[in-house]
């Protein structure tokens, strides 16, 4: 079985299932237009070169960037004039290099009124899982793209957890097809609200990327190529004073129901050193082929219907989570959404058995861009079985950030006002002694607090 970590592994060839450039209105999409940016990080101590190939939905291939030099351990940003996709482009991309690389895609609207990010996939699989899809769910709808990573046509079938199926969709090599849940027959509850999941199967390797949208919010995540019995989530963010809440959608891709317990562990405040919340648990039953929402009710003020947790209601919590109970040992996939109602972002959970002692973060920023002042913050979680010191360094800078973590411990680090004004680069986090770690990064601009300028993506594990 391929693990959750497969989709974030690094390679010399990476797939991006969904990119757009000045894409105009489509009835099923929430925004009038979209643009894309790609950040590529060189993971080796030697310089190399990067080539970007785009594919329209009919399979037309174009070299967008040819053999562009990338410095040893450096990173390249492709956006606007340096990513000439062409007016109205919607499709997919393959990133290739003569060195090992990691990459993320940013999907934005003009003027950064809304934005999302997702991590490139290192390889396709014949089965891809999407834990969270929605239709008319409190204003949320989803759409996703499926990319064929093989050299021959792929025939794709989609099975949704609510019983709907779509069969026999043919996708050209390198190309992608887009599926809009608002146009599909998902009846939902009495108010028409539908929350469900999907499993995509294919006769050729594929990857997928999902966009979650309201009229003002955008979130994205990469599809999974397998599950874990004990996935971990390095960032849980509930801060009622500034509006943050987190929802964790866990999908059971096994064949029987299972009782799942999630344990939430607080991070330490980087200034005071005090825990940001208290350790607590939540338990729910997940039917096979279905998904359930964790964290959202557990931390909300007052007891919520169906809540089965020891978490303090309405009390600030910033930290991490892990599945510590899985009664039937079923494979699970996880998507984590964090939002204030004004900004929002998503990332995928990790299989602790398939990660490494080193995490790379392809895009780190400190007050980047005169008009937007983007900065980053991240959580690194120790998923090993012993204490370790995590040290994070940044390209082109002598600045480092460090924390000593017990098993299950989490490091919370902010780069704003710490590296250099206007900084844009990449980060690398290592451990001593070596212990498995995972990480997730928030990119945020607060120059206009009424717009969704939060982008969230996973760190990539490196051997």
HELIX and SHEET records of a PDB file:
HELIX    1   1 UNK A    4  UNK A    8  5                                   5    
HELIX    2   2 UNK A   80  UNK A   82  5                                   3    
HELIX    3   3 UNK A  110  UNK A  112  5                                   3    
HELIX    4   4 UNK A  181  UNK A  183  5                                   3    
HELIX    5   5 UNK A  296  UNK A  299  1                                   4    
HELIX    6   6 UNK A  352  UNK A  354  5                                   3    
SHEET    1   A 6 UNK A  61  UNK A  70  0                                        
SHEET    2   A 6 UNK A  48  UNK A  56 -1                                        
SHEET    3   A 6 UNK A  89  UNK A 108 -1                                        
SHEET    4   A 6 UNK A  11  UNK A  23 -1                                        
SHEET    5   A 6 UNK A  34  UNK A  42 -1                                        
SHEET    6   A 6 UNK A  75  UNK A  79 -1                                        
SHEET    1   B 4 UNK A  61  UNK A  70  0                                        
SHEET    2   B 4 UNK A  48  UNK A  56 -1                                        
SHEET    3   B 4 UNK A  89  UNK A 108 -1                                        
SHEET    4   B 4 UNK A 115  UNK A 119 -1                                        
SHEET    1   C 4 UNK A 125  UNK A 135  0                                        
SHEET    2   C 4 UNK A 194  UNK A 213 -1                                        
SHEET    3   C 4 UNK A 141  UNK A 148 -1                                        
SHEET    4   C 4 UNK A 176  UNK A 180 -1                                        
SHEET    1   D 4 UNK A 125  UNK A 135  0                                        
SHEET    2   D 4 UNK A 194  UNK A 213 -1                                        
SHEET    3   D 4 UNK A 154  UNK A 160 -1                                        
SHEET    4   D 4 UNK A 165  UNK A 171 -1                                        
SHEET    1   E 3 UNK A 125  UNK A 135  0                                        
SHEET    2   E 3 UNK A 194  UNK A 213 -1                                        
SHEET    3   E 3 UNK A 218  UNK A 222 -1                                        
SHEET    1   F 4 UNK A 232  UNK A 238  0                                        
SHEET    2   F 4 UNK A 317  UNK A 326 -1                                        
SHEET    3   F 4 UNK A 258  UNK A 266 -1                                        
SHEET    4   F 4 UNK A 280  UNK A 286 -1                                        
SHEET    1   G 4 UNK A 291  UNK A 294  0                                        
SHEET    2   G 4 UNK A 245  UNK A 252 -1                                        
SHEET    3   G 4 UNK A 332  UNK A 339 -1                                        
SHEET    4   G 4 UNK A 344  UNK A 348 -1                                        
SHEET    1   H 5 UNK A 400  UNK A 405  0                                        
SHEET    2   H 5 UNK A 388  UNK A 394 -1                                        
SHEET    3   H 5 UNK A 423  UNK A 432 -1                                        
SHEET    4   H 5 UNK A 358  UNK A 366 -1                                        
SHEET    5   H 5 UNK A 460  UNK A 461 -1                                        
SHEET    1   I 4 UNK A 410  UNK A 414  0                                        
SHEET    2   I 4 UNK A 375  UNK A 382 -1                                        
SHEET    3   I 4 UNK A 437  UNK A 444 -1                                        
SHEET    4   I 4 UNK A 454  UNK A 458 -1                                        
END                                                                             
